[in-house]
Amino acid sequence: MTNTENTTPQTLSAAAAGLRLYDTATHSITPFEPIKPGEVSMYVCGATVDSSPHVGHLRAAVSFDVIRRWFMRLGYKVTLIRNVTDIDDKILDKAAAAGQRWWARAYHYEREFSHAYDTLGVIPPTYEPRATGHMNDMIALVQRLIDRGHAYVVPNADGTPSGNVYFDVPSWPAYGELTHQEQGTKAADEDAEVADRMGPSVDATGPDKYNPVNDADASPDKHDPRDFALWKAPKASDPADARWDAPFGAGRPGWHLECSTMAHRYLGDEFDIHGGGLDLRFPHHENEMAQSRAAGWGFAHRWMHLAWVTAKGEKMSKSLGTGLSIQSVMANHSAWVVRYALAAAHYRSMLEWSEQSLVEAEAAHDRIVNFVTRAGAALGQQPTREAVQALGADELPAEFADAMNNDITVPTALGVVFSTIRSGNSKLVAFEAGDESLRGEVANDVLTVRAMLDVFGLDPLAEPWLTQSAAAAGAFAQGAAGALAGAAGGASGAKNGVTPMTVLESLIQDKLIEREQARRERNFSVADAIRDHLRELGVTIEDKPQGPSTWKLE
């Protein structure tokens, strides 16, 4: 899938010079200097599609989407690669247990992830490669590492290659440079200290419930305990179509090999940023770095890791049984609200997921939508999406740009959004009262608010929020239409005293109450939309100078 939406100015903004980002490898926040001027290349570890996505997965997608959007708002051309791991032990084991073909299971859940990304407004990556589409590249990388003396093949008893190939860690003295913290190294801030304490590291020996040891990496055939699998011989239970021929024996790739190969395939020997969740820091990213640099590639210049979503202090994880499915969350909350809750915390801060975080997101939604719709109604129009997208970082409030440039500090940037809304509401009251001199300021405030929200993918008048709002309105219309059709049959359909007409009256009365609340809040665009939907269904509202509105069927 390729992204075609242009949401940024065409030239690099002056604000771009102030961007500073955290680097896991150096343990510091440093100025961002792209390899190619005006361009950013990013590789983000995507999903292992063995089961449905949960909130933790979606935080990763949303967080890197916000980072990407800020790059774009600064004027950078962004190339983002996000992979799909569609072959691994979990997929094979779960498919076998369910009586499925492994590739059918992988594709099913890949589509679930894609749907969740789309629903939450995540811009599609520049390209989204699958592991199974790059076997020849992976085999070539394994052979390259063997030829360079950084990998070895485990032979069978008769001397033939077994299909098991390991990376020779002692051959690469720099191993551990991503997560090994030298004694006395000081974390950049409190978030980094928490990440070092909770996140897996090469220094954290012993059982690790967040990164269980892979069977292949526990093999007695390894020369060194730190060595890790590059290529794995098939297990007896593996289906015939889950193995690939290679000079070092039939098998399939080790997990770490996949990302090194796909990052190199689409971004070249070196690229700007490698991103992923904190749980991937070790062993996945540590091993990626080692094998890629041992292959002679510069690989990622900067490593960005976002913290976990936690539930009662524990990492949200399918393996721990605490994975909160995105479907269950969105059954009770709009996708906009879920995205806000996921995006609102700093990406390196642990996000404790609770009903309270969603309640706060609902309140934020109400404040934002009330201002945007009310301002648009007072002005008689909304800024166009083109105008919202064209507002560059230099034209946004300086405090907002400073917050985003300071390692994407979203909480502070959101504070600027709400202070602008607060100021805008004061002007709006006077403008609605007849002070026409404030028209330009109100128009500028609503444009600025929507442009800042767009950095977070939360402009309420952008897709997919407009389509989702229309779908919600359509659902109401369908329900009301059904009630109208039932009412035509009179009371003959009564059951337990409930007739189609009483259902209809209840539905319409609920909408009248909702409309009256919108009118009291001067949210006239919402009130008018409710009136228009009811009119389309043959329900005419009669507003009274005093007392509640009434209705009648036409």
Phi and psi in degrees as a GROMACS rama.xvg file:
@    title "Ramachandran Plot"
@    xaxis  label "Phi"
@    yaxis  label "Psi"
@TYPE xy
-116.03  137.259  THR-2
-84.7053  131.11  ASN-3
-119.644  -9.39529  THR-4
-73.7247  127.65  GLU-5
-97.7506  111.449  ASN-6
-112.408  18.2117  THR-7
-138.615  164.238  THR-8
-64.1235  165.839  PRO-9
-85.8366  -20.3433  GLN-10
-115.038  155.4  THR-11
-69.0691  132.716  LEU-12
-79.7597  160.51  SER-13
-64.3641  -31.7262  ALA-14
-62.9341  -23.4493  ALA-15
-58.7277  -29.3314  ALA-16
-66.917  -18.0095  ALA-17
-96.0414  4.03442  GLY-18
-71.7116  127.972  LEU-19
-129.975  134.065  ARG-20
-131.664  151.535  LEU-21
-76.9297  143.705  TYR-22
-124.154  117.322  ASP-23
-57.8614  -37.4141  THR-24
-68.6868  -37.4918  ALA-25
-97.0176  -8.16854  THR-26
62.5477  33.3094  HIS-27
-149.192  159.429  SER-28
-96.2702  119.339  ILE-29
-132.407  159.727  THR-30
-59.9181  140.187  PRO-31
-84.5932  123.291  PHE-32
-126.876  104.911  GLU-33
-67.6062  153.944  PRO-34
-64.9369  -43.5135  ILE-35
-112.196  124.757  LYS-36
-54.1306  132.435  PRO-37
79.7655  0.884959  GLY-38
-130.061  149.005  GLU-39
-129.546  130.079  VAL-40
-114.071  126.221  SER-41
-131.556  140.47  MET-42
-122.536  125.319  TYR-43
-122.236  128.344  VAL-44
-65.8502  125.116  CYS-45
-95.3298  -154.389  GLY-46
-85.7326  147.24  ALA-47
-93.7517  112.989  THR-48
-91.1331  64.9492  VAL-49
-99.2581  -19.4753  ASP-50
-159.853  -177.027  SER-51
-67.4598  151.728  SER-52
-71.1825  147.658  PRO-53
-120.754  178.717  HIS-54
-58.7786  -36.1146  VAL-55
-60.6185  -42.6148  GLY-56
-60.869  -42.3776  HIS-57
-73.7031  -24.4775  LEU-58
-63.0861  -41.4776  ARG-59
-59.9868  -46.9777  ALA-60
-62.985  -44.4617  ALA-61
-68.4039  -42.4252  VAL-62
-62.2553  -45.9888  SER-63
-73.3684  -23.6472  PHE-64
-66.2918  -41.3856  ASP-65
-64.7643  -43.5542  VAL-66
-59.6741  -45.5101  ILE-67
-61.1693  -44.4405  ARG-68
-62.555  -34.6404  ARG-69
-69.31  -41.7515  TRP-70
-54.4826  -45.875  PHE-71
-65.1328  -39.4479  MET-72
-66.2076  -29.6327  ARG-73
-72.6074  -13.0831  LEU-74
105.395  5.27944  GLY-75
-76.9149  146.818  TYR-76
-85.9033  120.724  LYS-77
-110.206  129.251  VAL-78
-109.653  116.373  THR-79
-122.048  124.366  LEU-80
-109.362  127.088  ILE-81
-128.627  117.89  ARG-82
-84.7678  167.079  ASN-83
-123.088  120.697  VAL-84
-87.6024  103.14  THR-85
-110.981  15.3692  ASP-86
-148.644  119.142  ILE-87
-169.836  176.446  ASP-88
-58.3009  -43.0868  ASP-89
-62.0969  -42.3382  LYS-90
-63.818  -46.4277  ILE-91
-63.1611  -44.4078  LEU-92
-67.6812  -43.4081  ASP-93
-70.2339  -35.4413  LYS-94
-65.8918  -42.208  ALA-95
-62.8459  -42.0858  ALA-96
-65.5543  -30.7912  ALA-97
-93.6577  0.248872  ALA-98
70.3153  33.3779  GLY-99
-110.076  160.421  GLN-100
-76.2552  137.768  ARG-101
-62.6245  -38.1196  TRP-102
-72.1122  -29.5466  TRP-103
-69.6308  -40.8646  ALA-104
-63.426  -45.1686  ARG-105
-59.9744  -43.4347  ALA-106
-68.0423  -38.4986  TYR-107
-57.9587  -48.4095  HIS-108
-78.4018  -25.4824  TYR-109
-60.2858  -41.5422  GLU-110
-67.6555  -34.6989  ARG-111
-62.941  -43.9561  GLU-112
-62.2783  -45.8465  PHE-113
-60.0501  -41.7001  SER-114
-63.6377  -41.6338  HIS-115
-64.3452  -43.3756  ALA-116
-58.0069  -47.1243  TYR-117
-64.1231  -42.4484  ASP-118
-62.5465  -35.0242  THR-119
-89.5502  7.748  LEU-120
74.7598  24.4559  GLY-121
-78.1211  124.515  VAL-122
-62.6938  131.489  ILE-123
-57.1475  146.762  PRO-124
-65.7464  163.855  PRO-125
-58.3965  -40.1109  THR-126
-153.58  149.116  TYR-127
-128.841  85.9944  GLU-128
-79.5634  150.364  PRO-129
-99.7242  146.753  ARG-130
-58.5225  -41.5024  ALA-131
-67.2877  -14.0024  THR-132
-88.2775  4.45388  GLY-133
-134.38  33.5694  HIS-134
-64.7819  -41.1521  MET-135
-62.4295  -39.9049  ASN-136
-63.9753  -39.3602  ASP-137
-67.4459  -42.9136  MET-138
-61.074  -39.7536  ILE-139
-64.8346  -37.5265  ALA-140
-68.5027  -41.3953  LEU-141
-59.3245  -45.4375  VAL-142
-63.6325  -37.3803  GLN-143
-62.133  -41.9357  ARG-144
-68.8323  -36.4214  LEU-145
-62.8784  -46.942  ILE-146
-64.1828  -30.0159  ASP-147
-89.3858  3.18934  ARG-148
81.498  21.3255  GLY-149
-114.072  10.9587  HIS-150
-151.637  155.449  ALA-151
-139.206  149.903  TYR-152
-97.6046  132.78  VAL-153
-83.9987  122.653  VAL-154
-85.8324  156.871  PRO-155
-74.1763  175.54  ASN-156
-60.6567  -29.6955  ALA-157
-90.3947  6.28942  ASP-158
91.2052  -7.85731  GLY-159
-77.6036  154.518  THR-160
-65.8295  135.539  PRO-161
-85.7093  -16.7734  SER-162
97.9129  -6.32983  GLY-163
-99.2846  122.035  ASN-164
-128.138  133.779  VAL-165
-120.916  147.742  TYR-166
-77.0047  133.104  PHE-167
-89.687  92.2554  ASP-168
-59.0479  -43.5313  VAL-169
-59.6818  -20.6805  PRO-170
-75.6489  -9.72211  SER-171
-124.164  88.7345  TRP-172
-59.1556  -21.6307  PRO-173
-79.6978  0.326331  ALA-174
-55.773  134.254  TYR-175
99.5642  1.89476  GLY-176
-69.4273  -19.9448  GLU-177
-80.2032  -44.5876  LEU-178
-115.585  -12.4468  THR-179
-74.3463  113.105  HIS-180
-95.0112  115.463  GLN-181
-61.6084  146.814  GLU-182
-56.7944  129.76  GLN-183
93.6907  -8.51884  GLY-184
-66.0673  130.741  THR-185
-100.927  131.692  LYS-186
-66.1846  151.209  ALA-187
-67.7466  -32.1238  ALA-188
-162.892  -176.202  ASP-189
-63.6533  -38.5462  GLU-190
-59.8474  -41.7222  ASP-191
-65.5411  -37.4989  ALA-192
-63.6747  -42.3352  GLU-193
-64.4241  -42.2879  VAL-194
-62.1772  -41.9593  ALA-195
-65.1992  -35.6501  ASP-196
-75.1414  -40.2291  ARG-197
-95.5802  -29.0286  MET-198
-77.6688  147.791  GLY-199
-65.5612  145.185  PRO-200
-147.422  157.052  SER-201
-62.5953  -22.4883  VAL-202
-82.1725  -16.4144  ASP-203
-88.1757  89.8334  ALA-204
-85.9565  165.534  THR-205
96.3533  -179.154  GLY-206
-58.0646  137.135  PRO-207
-130.151  104.088  ASP-208
-67.5296  -19.4737  LYS-209
-87.7058  -16.0044  TYR-210
-139.153  72.2967  ASN-211
-59.1954  146.484  PRO-212
-66.9466  133.217  VAL-213
-71.6528  141.236  ASN-214
-54.9325  -43.1058  ASP-215
-64.3083  -34.8745  ALA-216
-77.8752  -8.04067  ASP-217
-98.0305  9.10072  ALA-218
-67.1515  139.938  SER-219
-72.4129  -9.12493  PRO-220
-78.1054  -8.97866  ASP-221
-69.522  145.632  LYS-222
-77.129  -29.1014  HIS-223
-139.465  141.924  ASP-224
-57.4246  -26.2202  PRO-225
-82.256  -14.969  ARG-226
-58.9341  148.052  ASP-227
-133.491  156.358  PHE-228
-73.3931  130  ALA-229
-97.8109  -38.5724  LEU-230
-140.018  137.636  TRP-231
-122.123  130.669  LYS-232
-64.8444  144.957  ALA-233
-66.7053  147  PRO-234
-81.1225  159.173  LYS-235
-59.4473  -29.848  ALA-236
-83.9224  -9.05373  SER-237
-70.6561  136.548  ASP-238
-67.3649  159.687  PRO-239
-63.6705  -28.1837  ALA-240
-89.7046  11.7305  ASP-241
-111.648  33.2139  ALA-242
-147.258  148.961  ARG-243
-130.096  140.887  TRP-244
-72.7182  141.785  ASP-245
-150.933  158.161  ALA-246
-59.0131  -24.3924  PRO-247
-102.332  15.2534  PHE-248
113.796  147.332  GLY-249
-63.261  145.809  ALA-250
171.274  -153.784  GLY-251
-145.51  164.99  ARG-252
-74.6214  152.651  PRO-253
-72.0286  155.355  GLY-254
-56.1728  -44.5355  TRP-255
-68.8739  -30.4156  HIS-256
-61.8698  -35.2427  LEU-257
-58.6779  -50.8882  GLU-258
-69.8537  -38.5084  CYS-259
-57.7473  -43.7111  SER-260
-67.3912  -47.2452  THR-261
-71.9836  -35.4417  MET-262
-61.8606  -43.2159  ALA-263
-68.0953  -38.4986  HIS-264
-61.288  -39.8934  ARG-265
-104.411  -18.5805  TYR-266
-119.204  -8.27437  LEU-267
90.7485  -168.697  GLY-268
-62.0037  -32.5636  ASP-269
-145.198  151.068  GLU-270
-149.773  171.925  PHE-271
-75.1293  -51.0132  ASP-272
-137.373  135.143  ILE-273
-114.72  126.449  HIS-274
-123.286  162.242  GLY-275
171.684  -179.35  GLY-276
-75.9408  158.573  GLY-277
-57.6238  -33.1796  LEU-278
-67.3453  -15.8311  ASP-279
-89.2326  -7.9239  LEU-280
-56.0184  -43.7935  ARG-281
-141.413  133.923  PHE-282
-90.6694  -10.4363  PRO-283
-60.0492  -56.3993  HIS-284
-74.0797  -33.0785  HIS-285
-59.9121  -43.2045  GLU-286
-72.4485  -36.7379  ASN-287
-57.4385  -48.752  GLU-288
-59.7033  -45.7218  MET-289
-63.5365  -50.1341  ALA-290
-69.2741  -33.2248  GLN-291
-71.2383  -42.8167  SER-292
-73.7824  -31.9797  ARG-293
-66.7635  -25.2527  ALA-294
-77.2771  -7.77602  ALA-295
100.381  12.2187  GLY-296
-102.194  146.47  TRP-297
-71.87  -30.2894  GLY-298
60.5485  -146.778  PHE-299
-73.1339  135.149  ALA-300
-83.1114  -23.7336  HIS-301
-144.486  141.783  ARG-302
-116.445  125.283  TRP-303
-119.462  124.812  MET-304
-123.917  129.851  HIS-305
-99.3854  150.322  LEU-306
-76.0292  171.068  ALA-307
-78.3192  157.862  TRP-308
-87.0123  127.373  VAL-309
-113.875  154.1  THR-310
-129.985  111.283  ALA-311
56.7338  40.8298  LYS-312
83.7419  -6.95953  GLY-313
-102.862  142.392  GLU-314
-58.27  133.143  LYS-315
-71.0634  116.765  MET-316
-149.387  138.427  SER-317
-62.2819  -39.0544  LYS-318
-68.205  -25.5552  SER-319
-92.4833  -3.43007  LEU-320
76.8197  15.8905  GLY-321
-112.389  16.0397  THR-322
-72.6639  118.202  GLY-323
-92.63  110.802  LEU-324
-64.4733  144.781  SER-325
-66.5333  -30.3573  ILE-326
-63.9933  -41.149  GLN-327
-69.173  -35.7066  SER-328
-67.0824  -45.0607  VAL-329
-79.4663  -2.66665  MET-330
-71.0638  -23.3658  ALA-331
-118.429  -7.29778  ASN-332
-140.503  147.317  HIS-333
-68.5723  156.595  SER-334
-62.1462  -35.4369  ALA-335
-58.9078  -45.2028  TRP-336
-64.4396  -42.1761  VAL-337
-63.576  -43.6611  VAL-338
-62.2962  -43.2065  ARG-339
-58.9557  -46.7345  TYR-340
-60.7342  -35.437  ALA-341
-76.8004  -31.6977  LEU-342
-89.4924  -19.6692  ALA-343
-70.0531  -27.7003  ALA-344
-85.2548  156.517  ALA-345
-62.8003  140.215  HIS-346
-62.7044  -24.4182  TYR-347
-94.7963  4.9344  ARG-348
-96.4737  139.023  SER-349
-60.4389  135.557  MET-350
-109.94  106.306  LEU-351
-78.955  115.136  GLU-352
-88.0807  127.175  TRP-353
-155.764  170.038  SER-354
-62.9862  -29.8822  GLU-355
-63.307  -38.6537  GLN-356
-64.344  -33.0368  SER-357
-76.5051  -35.4109  LEU-358
-62.0621  -42.3765  VAL-359
-64.9504  -37.4447  GLU-360
-67.3928  -37.7795  ALA-361
-61.7864  -42.5642  GLU-362
-64.5679  -40.0356  ALA-363
-62.877  -41.0747  ALA-364
-59.2579  -45.2587  HIS-365
-63.3598  -42.5344  ASP-366
-63.7508  -43.4036  ARG-367
-68.4221  -50.9947  ILE-368
-65.7693  -37.1288  VAL-369
-60.5778  -45.6693  ASN-370
-66.95  -46.7073  PHE-371
-63.5031  -46.929  VAL-372
-70.8224  -39.6426  THR-373
-65.1628  -43.2523  ARG-374
-63.9497  -42.2554  ALA-375
-62.2881  -39.9161  GLY-376
-65.977  -41.283  ALA-377
-67.2983  -37.8465  ALA-378
-78.6353  -21.1109  LEU-379
86.8257  0.592562  GLY-380
-168.47  162.525  GLN-381
-106.803  152.424  GLN-382
-57.6218  144.928  PRO-383
-72.1139  159.855  THR-384
-61.442  -34.6655  ARG-385
-62.2701  -40.1521  GLU-386
-67.5984  -39.5608  ALA-387
-63.2842  -44.4872  VAL-388
-69.4654  -30.8516  GLN-389
-79.6593  -12.7914  ALA-390
-74.3869  107.825  LEU-391
-80.4434  173.197  GLY-392
-58.6821  -35.2063  ALA-393
-67.9452  -19.7099  ASP-394
-97.1036  -3.66548  GLU-395
-86.5295  161.763  LEU-396
-53.7135  137.953  PRO-397
-58.8941  -37.0367  ALA-398
-63.5889  -35.4174  GLU-399
-66.6885  -49.3787  PHE-400
-62.4114  -38.8561  ALA-401
-63.0106  -41.2435  ASP-402
-64.9778  -44.6083  ALA-403
-68.9153  -34.3617  MET-404
-72.9191  -18.301  ASN-405
-90.2904  69.2765  ASN-406
58.1211  40.2627  ASP-407
56.2425  56.1746  ILE-408
-82.8451  82.6988  THR-409
-61.3551  -42.7334  VAL-410
-56.1807  -42.2522  PRO-411
-67.0916  -40.8235  THR-412
-64.297  -38.7356  ALA-413
-64.809  -33.5946  LEU-414
-59.0115  -37.2179  GLY-415
-67.3104  -39.5278  VAL-416
-57.372  -48.6929  VAL-417
-74.0274  -29.5098  PHE-418
-68.5759  -34.5376  SER-419
-67.3802  -39.7891  THR-420
-63.6953  -42.9894  ILE-421
-60.5543  -46.8081  ARG-422
-64.3971  -41.0103  SER-423
-64.2943  -36.6025  GLY-424
-63.9735  -37.7423  ASN-425
-63.5218  -43.0393  SER-426
-67.4612  -36.2789  LYS-427
-64.6256  -38.5796  LEU-428
-60.1532  -46.1714  VAL-429
-67.0726  -38.3086  ALA-430
-65.396  -43.4264  PHE-431
-64.2161  -27.0164  GLU-432
-81.6606  -2.75328  ALA-433
117.694  1.46271  GLY-434
-80.385  88.2404  ASP-435
-66.3994  -19.6254  GLU-436
-65.3476  -16.382  SER-437
-91.8991  -0.211838  LEU-438
-53.6948  -49.2696  ARG-439
-62.0442  -39.914  GLY-440
-68.7306  -40.9566  GLU-441
-63.653  -43.1866  VAL-442
-62.1291  -40.8982  ALA-443
-67.6925  -38.1846  ASN-444
-64.1857  -44.6205  ASP-445
-68.4006  -35.2142  VAL-446
-64.5862  -44.8565  LEU-447
-65.3004  -42.9597  THR-448
-61.4201  -47.1137  VAL-449
-65.0948  -36.207  ARG-450
-68.1241  -40.0181  ALA-451
-65.1365  -43.86  MET-452
-61.0881  -33.6173  LEU-453
-64.8669  -27.3515  ASP-454
-61.4614  -32.542  VAL-455
-93.0933  2.46531  PHE-456
72.3841  28.9916  GLY-457
-123.761  16.4038  LEU-458
-60.9414  115.382  ASP-459
-66.6159  -14.099  PRO-460
-104.947  21.5227  LEU-461
-109.344  167.162  ALA-462
-76.8755  148.113  GLU-463
-90.8089  6.88551  PRO-464
-66.9768  -36.479  TRP-465
-63.1786  -45.1113  LEU-466
-64.0995  -41.3243  THR-467
-66.6029  -36.6766  GLN-468
-65.9829  -40.3124  SER-469
-64.3161  -38.6726  ALA-470
-64.9754  -39.3633  ALA-471
-64.6098  -41.3915  ALA-472
-64.4079  -38.7701  ALA-473
-63.8642  -36.5231  GLY-474
-63.788  -40.7451  ALA-475
-63.5792  -45.6031  PHE-476
-59.8989  -40.9447  ALA-477
-63.8877  -42.7702  GLN-478
-64.1469  -41.5234  GLY-479
-67.6078  -39.596  ALA-480
-62.1641  -39.8392  ALA-481
-62.5304  -38.6261  GLY-482
-66.7788  -39.8436  ALA-483
-61.2101  -43.7155  LEU-484
-62.7077  -39.5997  ALA-485
-67.0094  -35.8389  GLY-486
-63.7053  -30.8432  ALA-487
-61.873  -22.9951  ALA-488
-85.6387  4.54423  GLY-489
70.722  -155.408  GLY-490
-89.934  6.02463  ALA-491
-64.984  -20.4696  SER-492
-90.0708  13.509  GLY-493
-63.2734  139.782  ALA-494
-141.611  124.269  LYS-495
54.1445  35.3245  ASN-496
83.9471  -2.15227  GLY-497
-101.387  120.598  VAL-498
-107.638  162.968  THR-499
-54.442  -35.293  PRO-500
-67.875  -37.5377  MET-501
-68.6156  -33.0042  THR-502
-63.6295  -44.8182  VAL-503
-60.5098  -46.8165  LEU-504
-59.6553  -40.2636  GLU-505
-64.6587  -44.2152  SER-506
-61.0801  -46.885  LEU-507
-68.2833  -39.8736  ILE-508
-62.9326  -39.1477  GLN-509
-58.9914  -42.509  ASP-510
-69.6758  -34.2713  LYS-511
-65.1938  -39.632  LEU-512
-64.1948  -43.5921  ILE-513
-62.3124  -39.5832  GLU-514
-68.8694  -40.0402  ARG-515
-63.6096  -39.0235  GLU-516
-63.126  -42.5974  GLN-517
-62.6423  -39.2556  ALA-518
-66.9266  -39.9978  ARG-519
-62.6167  -34.4373  ARG-520
-85.9298  5.29871  GLU-521
60.961  28.4102  ARG-522
-91.3919  70.922  ASN-523
-70.875  -27.5742  PHE-524
-65.5318  -38.5973  SER-525
-68.0087  -44.1369  VAL-526
-60.462  -42.2176  ALA-527
-67.0535  -36.2735  ASP-528
-64.6572  -41.1721  ALA-529
-63.3051  -45.144  ILE-530
-58.8484  -44.0058  ARG-531
-66.4164  -39.7015  ASP-532
-62.6106  -42.7974  HIS-533
-66.0549  -38.6474  LEU-534
-61.291  -39.8236  ARG-535
-61.7716  -26.1461  GLU-536
-90.938  3.02905  LEU-537
88.6451  18.6274  GLY-538
-110.673  119.235  VAL-539
-102.475  129.305  THR-540
-95.5742  135.396  ILE-541
-116.159  110.431  GLU-542
-81.1202  136.241  ASP-543
-105.687  145.463  LYS-544
-58.7072  -35.0094  PRO-545
-133.713  143.756  GLN-546
87.3492  173.253  GLY-547
-72.7922  157.796  PRO-548
-68.7533  153.492  SER-549
-118.189  172.3  THR-550
-143.636  161.018  TRP-551
-151.309  154.198  LYS-552
-86.8496  134.343  LEU-553
